[in-house]
Amino acid sequence: MLEVEISAPPTTSNVEAGVEAACAAESLRLTLKNTLAKYPGCVHWHFKKGTQIGTLEVTWWETQRRLWFSVQAGRKGEWMEAALPRLKRALEKAMAHKTR
C-alpha cells in the first residue's frame, strides 16, 4: 500500500470541502464518503478518474490532525502518478491559504 502524507492544515475548518474541491478540480469523481473504524471520527473518501482503473483513498482524521492519500495494492491506476503530486500541492496550498 502507498501512503502520501499531506502537511497538517493549521486549521481544521473546511478540510472536507477542500479535499472534495481539489479532487473535483482534478476531474475525480467521488464514489464513497464514509468513516473507518480504525480511525474513529475520520472522514474517508474514495475517488476514481472517469472509467479508468484505480481508486484513490483520502482520509482526514481531525482528532490527530492527519490528512493522507492511500492507494491499496491492486487499486493503482496510471492516472495517479501525475495526479497525486498535483493534488498534494493543491491541498497544501489551499490549507495554508486558510490561515491568512
N, C-alpha and C positions, 0 to 999 in steps of 0.2 A: 504494500500500500504506500502511496505517495501522500505526504502531508506538506502543505506550504503554509507557514505562519504569516499572518498579516499583522503588522505593527498594531499594538493595542490602541484603540481610539482613546483620546484624552477625556472624552465624554461619552456616555453610553446612550445618549439620546439619538434617535434616528438611524441607528446602526441597521436595523431591519430594512428600512426604506432605502438606505444607501446601498446595501447588498443587492436588493432587487433592482434598483435603478442601474447600477453598474453592470449587472448581468443582462438586463434588457438592452442596454447600450451596445453590448457585445452580441446582440441577436440571439441570446439564450432564452429558452422557454422554461418556465417553472413547471416541474412535473410533480413535486411533492414539497409540502411545508409541514413540519411536524416537530417532535422533540425526541430526544434519545434518553433512555433510562440510564445509560452510562454517564451522562452529563445532565444531572437534574436541573430543570428550568431552562435548558438551552433551546435555541431555535435552530432547526436543521432543515436545509433545503436540498433538493436535487434539481439540477439544471441540465438540459440537453440542447444540442445545436441542431435545429431542424430535424431531419430524419437520419442524421449521421450517427454513427456508433459512438458511444461514450456517455458517461454520466459524471458530471462534476458535482461533488457534495460540498456544501458550505455549512459551517457550524459556528454559531455565536453563542458563547457561554458567558452571559453577562456577569454572573457572580464571581467568575475567575478572570474577567476582562480579557477573554481569549477569543480570537476570531481566526479561523483557518479554513483552507480548502483541503479536500481529500479526494483521492481517486483510488477506488478499490481495485485490487488485482482483477483483471479481466473486464474492467469497465473503462479502460483508457480509450480515448479517441484521438485521431490525428489532429483534430482542431485544437486540442488542449495545449499543445506545445507553444503555439503562438498566443492563445487566449489567456493562459494563466499569468504570464508576466504583465500583460496589459491590465488585467483585472486587479492584480495586486497593486500596481501603481495607481490605478484609478481609485481604488478604495482607500489606500493610504493617503492620497492627496485629498479626497473628499473628507475623510475623518479629521485630518489636520486642519482643513479649512473651517470645520465646525467650531473650532475654539476661537476664531478671530471675531 
